[in-house]
Amino acid sequence: MINKRKLLLPALLSVLILSVIICTSGGHFYKVKIIESGQGWGYDILVKNKPYIHQPYIPVIEGETPFPDKKSAMGTGRLVVKKLKSHKIPYITKEELDSILKSSPPIP
């Protein structure tokens, strides 16, 4: 009986440590990285620190227009990550973009 108790405690401790490692490592699956793009900013979405989406320009609008500031690029990148985590297509609508860029003039 005493031998079983000696083995049980290390086994339970090992399971607990493994559970903590698995739970904490899964939380940082996606990462938004701000990049310089022409006269403005863009973003990359990294999955496990590897490039997954490269977005040097504002999505939804025609042409190659970079984001005017880091904040709007980060906000759009975070919205994309939120959609990816929810298992949705990472498509940005014009309305979503307008709300992120609310300090800028409306997108034509």
CNS distance restraints for C-alpha pairs under 8 A (distance, minus, plus):
assign (resid   1 and name CA) (resid   5 and name CA) 6.62 0.50 0.50
assign (resid   2 and name CA) (resid   6 and name CA) 6.36 0.50 0.50
assign (resid   3 and name CA) (resid   7 and name CA) 6.44 0.50 0.50
assign (resid   4 and name CA) (resid   8 and name CA) 6.01 0.50 0.50
assign (resid   5 and name CA) (resid   9 and name CA) 6.46 0.50 0.50
assign (resid   6 and name CA) (resid  10 and name CA) 7.33 0.50 0.50
assign (resid   7 and name CA) (resid  11 and name CA) 6.31 0.50 0.50
assign (resid   8 and name CA) (resid  12 and name CA) 6.11 0.50 0.50
assign (resid   9 and name CA) (resid  13 and name CA) 6.10 0.50 0.50
assign (resid  10 and name CA) (resid  14 and name CA) 6.04 0.50 0.50
assign (resid  11 and name CA) (resid  15 and name CA) 6.32 0.50 0.50
assign (resid  12 and name CA) (resid  16 and name CA) 6.19 0.50 0.50
assign (resid  13 and name CA) (resid  17 and name CA) 6.21 0.50 0.50
assign (resid  14 and name CA) (resid  18 and name CA) 6.12 0.50 0.50
assign (resid  15 and name CA) (resid  19 and name CA) 6.09 0.50 0.50
assign (resid  16 and name CA) (resid  20 and name CA) 6.35 0.50 0.50
assign (resid  17 and name CA) (resid  21 and name CA) 6.31 0.50 0.50
assign (resid  18 and name CA) (resid  22 and name CA) 6.21 0.50 0.50
assign (resid  19 and name CA) (resid  23 and name CA) 6.14 0.50 0.50
assign (resid  20 and name CA) (resid  24 and name CA) 6.09 0.50 0.50
assign (resid  21 and name CA) (resid  25 and name CA) 6.04 0.50 0.50
assign (resid  22 and name CA) (resid  26 and name CA) 6.35 0.50 0.50
assign (resid  23 and name CA) (resid  27 and name CA) 7.12 0.50 0.50
assign (resid  24 and name CA) (resid  28 and name CA) 7.90 0.50 0.50
assign (resid  25 and name CA) (resid  29 and name CA) 7.76 0.50 0.50
assign (resid  28 and name CA) (resid  48 and name CA) 7.73 0.50 0.50
assign (resid  29 and name CA) (resid  47 and name CA) 5.72 0.50 0.50
assign (resid  29 and name CA) (resid  48 and name CA) 5.44 0.50 0.50
assign (resid  30 and name CA) (resid  45 and name CA) 6.75 0.50 0.50
assign (resid  30 and name CA) (resid  46 and name CA) 5.63 0.50 0.50
assign (resid  30 and name CA) (resid  47 and name CA) 4.84 0.50 0.50
assign (resid  30 and name CA) (resid  48 and name CA) 6.57 0.50 0.50
assign (resid  30 and name CA) (resid  49 and name CA) 7.78 0.50 0.50
assign (resid  30 and name CA) (resid  81 and name CA) 6.65 0.50 0.50
assign (resid  31 and name CA) (resid  45 and name CA) 5.70 0.50 0.50
assign (resid  31 and name CA) (resid  46 and name CA) 5.04 0.50 0.50
assign (resid  31 and name CA) (resid  47 and name CA) 6.61 0.50 0.50
assign (resid  31 and name CA) (resid  48 and name CA) 7.97 0.50 0.50
assign (resid  31 and name CA) (resid  49 and name CA) 7.29 0.50 0.50
assign (resid  31 and name CA) (resid  81 and name CA) 7.74 0.50 0.50
assign (resid  32 and name CA) (resid  43 and name CA) 6.60 0.50 0.50
assign (resid  32 and name CA) (resid  44 and name CA) 5.85 0.50 0.50
assign (resid  32 and name CA) (resid  45 and name CA) 4.84 0.50 0.50
assign (resid  32 and name CA) (resid  46 and name CA) 6.39 0.50 0.50
assign (resid  32 and name CA) (resid  74 and name CA) 7.00 0.50 0.50
assign (resid  32 and name CA) (resid  77 and name CA) 5.91 0.50 0.50
assign (resid  32 and name CA) (resid  78 and name CA) 6.69 0.50 0.50
assign (resid  32 and name CA) (resid  81 and name CA) 7.72 0.50 0.50
assign (resid  33 and name CA) (resid  43 and name CA) 5.49 0.50 0.50
assign (resid  33 and name CA) (resid  44 and name CA) 5.12 0.50 0.50
assign (resid  33 and name CA) (resid  45 and name CA) 6.39 0.50 0.50
assign (resid  33 and name CA) (resid  46 and name CA) 7.38 0.50 0.50
assign (resid  33 and name CA) (resid  74 and name CA) 7.82 0.50 0.50
assign (resid  34 and name CA) (resid  41 and name CA) 6.91 0.50 0.50
assign (resid  34 and name CA) (resid  42 and name CA) 5.92 0.50 0.50
assign (resid  34 and name CA) (resid  43 and name CA) 4.45 0.50 0.50
assign (resid  34 and name CA) (resid  44 and name CA) 6.49 0.50 0.50
assign (resid  34 and name CA) (resid  70 and name CA) 6.81 0.50 0.50
assign (resid  34 and name CA) (resid  73 and name CA) 6.89 0.50 0.50
assign (resid  34 and name CA) (resid  74 and name CA) 6.58 0.50 0.50
assign (resid  35 and name CA) (resid  41 and name CA) 5.70 0.50 0.50
assign (resid  35 and name CA) (resid  42 and name CA) 5.11 0.50 0.50
assign (resid  35 and name CA) (resid  43 and name CA) 5.28 0.50 0.50
assign (resid  35 and name CA) (resid  44 and name CA) 7.09 0.50 0.50
assign (resid  35 and name CA) (resid  56 and name CA) 7.34 0.50 0.50
assign (resid  36 and name CA) (resid  40 and name CA) 6.10 0.50 0.50
assign (resid  36 and name CA) (resid  41 and name CA) 4.60 0.50 0.50
assign (resid  36 and name CA) (resid  42 and name CA) 6.10 0.50 0.50
assign (resid  36 and name CA) (resid  56 and name CA) 7.74 0.50 0.50
assign (resid  37 and name CA) (resid  41 and name CA) 4.84 0.50 0.50
assign (resid  37 and name CA) (resid  42 and name CA) 5.79 0.50 0.50
assign (resid  37 and name CA) (resid  56 and name CA) 5.63 0.50 0.50
assign (resid  37 and name CA) (resid  57 and name CA) 7.35 0.50 0.50
assign (resid  37 and name CA) (resid  66 and name CA) 6.09 0.50 0.50
assign (resid  38 and name CA) (resid  66 and name CA) 6.89 0.50 0.50
assign (resid  39 and name CA) (resid  66 and name CA) 7.04 0.50 0.50
assign (resid  40 and name CA) (resid  66 and name CA) 5.06 0.50 0.50
assign (resid  40 and name CA) (resid  67 and name CA) 5.45 0.50 0.50
assign (resid  40 and name CA) (resid  68 and name CA) 5.23 0.50 0.50
assign (resid  40 and name CA) (resid  69 and name CA) 6.36 0.50 0.50
assign (resid  41 and name CA) (resid  56 and name CA) 6.78 0.50 0.50
assign (resid  41 and name CA) (resid  57 and name CA) 7.46 0.50 0.50
assign (resid  41 and name CA) (resid  66 and name CA) 5.39 0.50 0.50
assign (resid  41 and name CA) (resid  67 and name CA) 4.87 0.50 0.50
assign (resid  41 and name CA) (resid  68 and name CA) 6.45 0.50 0.50
assign (resid  41 and name CA) (resid  69 and name CA) 6.08 0.50 0.50
assign (resid  41 and name CA) (resid  70 and name CA) 6.01 0.50 0.50
assign (resid  41 and name CA) (resid  73 and name CA) 6.38 0.50 0.50
assign (resid  42 and name CA) (resid  55 and name CA) 5.69 0.50 0.50
assign (resid  42 and name CA) (resid  56 and name CA) 4.14 0.50 0.50
assign (resid  42 and name CA) (resid  57 and name CA) 5.68 0.50 0.50
assign (resid  42 and name CA) (resid  58 and name CA) 7.35 0.50 0.50
assign (resid  42 and name CA) (resid  66 and name CA) 6.08 0.50 0.50
assign (resid  42 and name CA) (resid  67 and name CA) 6.00 0.50 0.50
assign (resid  42 and name CA) (resid  70 and name CA) 7.74 0.50 0.50
assign (resid  42 and name CA) (resid  73 and name CA) 5.58 0.50 0.50
assign (resid  43 and name CA) (resid  54 and name CA) 6.46 0.50 0.50
assign (resid  43 and name CA) (resid  55 and name CA) 5.30 0.50 0.50
assign (resid  43 and name CA) (resid  56 and name CA) 6.05 0.50 0.50
assign (resid  43 and name CA) (resid  73 and name CA) 6.08 0.50 0.50
assign (resid  43 and name CA) (resid  74 and name CA) 6.98 0.50 0.50
assign (resid  43 and name CA) (resid  77 and name CA) 6.33 0.50 0.50
assign (resid  44 and name CA) (resid  51 and name CA) 6.76 0.50 0.50
assign (resid  44 and name CA) (resid  52 and name CA) 7.35 0.50 0.50
assign (resid  44 and name CA) (resid  53 and name CA) 5.53 0.50 0.50
assign (resid  44 and name CA) (resid  54 and name CA) 4.58 0.50 0.50
assign (resid  44 and name CA) (resid  55 and name CA) 5.87 0.50 0.50
assign (resid  44 and name CA) (resid  56 and name CA) 7.78 0.50 0.50
assign (resid  44 and name CA) (resid  77 and name CA) 7.51 0.50 0.50
assign (resid  45 and name CA) (resid  51 and name CA) 6.23 0.50 0.50
assign (resid  45 and name CA) (resid  52 and name CA) 5.57 0.50 0.50
assign (resid  45 and name CA) (resid  53 and name CA) 4.94 0.50 0.50
assign (resid  45 and name CA) (resid  54 and name CA) 6.60 0.50 0.50
assign (resid  45 and name CA) (resid  77 and name CA) 6.98 0.50 0.50
assign (resid  45 and name CA) (resid  81 and name CA) 7.48 0.50 0.50
assign (resid  46 and name CA) (resid  50 and name CA) 5.03 0.50 0.50
assign (resid  46 and name CA) (resid  51 and name CA) 4.57 0.50 0.50
assign (resid  46 and name CA) (resid  52 and name CA) 5.26 0.50 0.50
assign (resid  46 and name CA) (resid  53 and name CA) 7.00 0.50 0.50
assign (resid  47 and name CA) (resid  51 and name CA) 6.41 0.50 0.50
assign (resid  47 and name CA) (resid  52 and name CA) 5.94 0.50 0.50
assign (resid  55 and name CA) (resid  59 and name CA) 7.61 0.50 0.50
assign (resid  56 and name CA) (resid  66 and name CA) 6.25 0.50 0.50
assign (resid  57 and name CA) (resid  64 and name CA) 5.62 0.50 0.50
assign (resid  57 and name CA) (resid  65 and name CA) 5.20 0.50 0.50
assign (resid  57 and name CA) (resid  66 and name CA) 4.18 0.50 0.50
assign (resid  57 and name CA) (resid  67 and name CA) 6.40 0.50 0.50
assign (resid  58 and name CA) (resid  64 and name CA) 7.36 0.50 0.50
assign (resid  58 and name CA) (resid  65 and name CA) 5.82 0.50 0.50
assign (resid  58 and name CA) (resid  66 and name CA) 5.48 0.50 0.50
assign (resid  58 and name CA) (resid  67 and name CA) 5.71 0.50 0.50
assign (resid  59 and name CA) (resid  92 and name CA) 6.98 0.50 0.50
assign (resid  60 and name CA) (resid  92 and name CA) 6.81 0.50 0.50
assign (resid  60 and name CA) (resid  93 and name CA) 6.72 0.50 0.50
assign (resid  60 and name CA) (resid  94 and name CA) 6.20 0.50 0.50
assign (resid  60 and name CA) (resid  97 and name CA) 7.98 0.50 0.50
assign (resid  61 and name CA) (resid  94 and name CA) 7.99 0.50 0.50
assign (resid  61 and name CA) (resid 107 and name CA) 7.21 0.50 0.50
assign (resid  61 and name CA) (resid 108 and name CA) 7.63 0.50 0.50
assign (resid  67 and name CA) (resid  72 and name CA) 6.48 0.50 0.50
assign (resid  67 and name CA) (resid  73 and name CA) 5.78 0.50 0.50
assign (resid  68 and name CA) (resid  72 and name CA) 7.25 0.50 0.50
assign (resid  69 and name CA) (resid  73 and name CA) 6.60 0.50 0.50
assign (resid  70 and name CA) (resid  74 and name CA) 6.02 0.50 0.50
assign (resid  71 and name CA) (resid  75 and name CA) 6.06 0.50 0.50
assign (resid  72 and name CA) (resid  76 and name CA) 6.17 0.50 0.50
assign (resid  72 and name CA) (resid 100 and name CA) 6.06 0.50 0.50
assign (resid  72 and name CA) (resid 101 and name CA) 6.13 0.50 0.50
assign (resid  73 and name CA) (resid  77 and name CA) 6.13 0.50 0.50
assign (resid  74 and name CA) (resid  78 and name CA) 6.04 0.50 0.50
assign (resid  75 and name CA) (resid  79 and name CA) 6.30 0.50 0.50
assign (resid  75 and name CA) (resid 100 and name CA) 6.47 0.50 0.50
assign (resid  76 and name CA) (resid  80 and name CA) 6.34 0.50 0.50
assign (resid  76 and name CA) (resid  92 and name CA) 7.99 0.50 0.50
assign (resid  76 and name CA) (resid  97 and name CA) 7.22 0.50 0.50
assign (resid  76 and name CA) (resid 100 and name CA) 6.89 0.50 0.50
assign (resid  77 and name CA) (resid  81 and name CA) 6.32 0.50 0.50
assign (resid  78 and name CA) (resid  82 and name CA) 6.11 0.50 0.50
assign (resid  79 and name CA) (resid  83 and name CA) 6.30 0.50 0.50
assign (resid  80 and name CA) (resid  84 and name CA) 6.22 0.50 0.50
assign (resid  80 and name CA) (resid  90 and name CA) 5.11 0.50 0.50
assign (resid  80 and name CA) (resid  91 and name CA) 7.27 0.50 0.50
assign (resid  80 and name CA) (resid  92 and name CA) 7.36 0.50 0.50
assign (resid  81 and name CA) (resid  85 and name CA) 6.11 0.50 0.50
assign (resid  81 and name CA) (resid  90 and name CA) 7.55 0.50 0.50
assign (resid  82 and name CA) (resid  86 and name CA) 6.31 0.50 0.50
assign (resid  83 and name CA) (resid  87 and name CA) 6.29 0.50 0.50
assign (resid  83 and name CA) (resid  88 and name CA) 5.05 0.50 0.50
assign (resid  83 and name CA) (resid  89 and name CA) 6.58 0.50 0.50
assign (resid  83 and name CA) (resid  90 and name CA) 5.46 0.50 0.50
assign (resid  84 and name CA) (resid  88 and name CA) 5.56 0.50 0.50
assign (resid  84 and name CA) (resid  89 and name CA) 6.72 0.50 0.50
assign (resid  84 and name CA) (resid  90 and name CA) 5.97 0.50 0.50
assign (resid  92 and name CA) (resid  96 and name CA) 6.32 0.50 0.50
assign (resid  92 and name CA) (resid  97 and name CA) 6.67 0.50 0.50
assign (resid  93 and name CA) (resid  97 and name CA) 6.23 0.50 0.50
assign (resid  94 and name CA) (resid  98 and name CA) 6.02 0.50 0.50
assign (resid  94 and name CA) (resid 107 and name CA) 7.67 0.50 0.50
assign (resid  95 and name CA) (resid  99 and name CA) 6.31 0.50 0.50
assign (resid  96 and name CA) (resid 100 and name CA) 6.43 0.50 0.50
assign (resid  97 and name CA) (resid 101 and name CA) 6.07 0.50 0.50
assign (resid  98 and name CA) (resid 102 and name CA) 5.61 0.50 0.50
assign (resid  98 and name CA) (resid 106 and name CA) 6.38 0.50 0.50
assign (resid  98 and name CA) (resid 107 and name CA) 6.82 0.50 0.50
assign (resid 101 and name CA) (resid 105 and name CA) 7.87 0.50 0.50
assign (resid 101 and name CA) (resid 106 and name CA) 7.99 0.50 0.50
assign (resid 102 and name CA) (resid 106 and name CA) 7.55 0.50 0.50
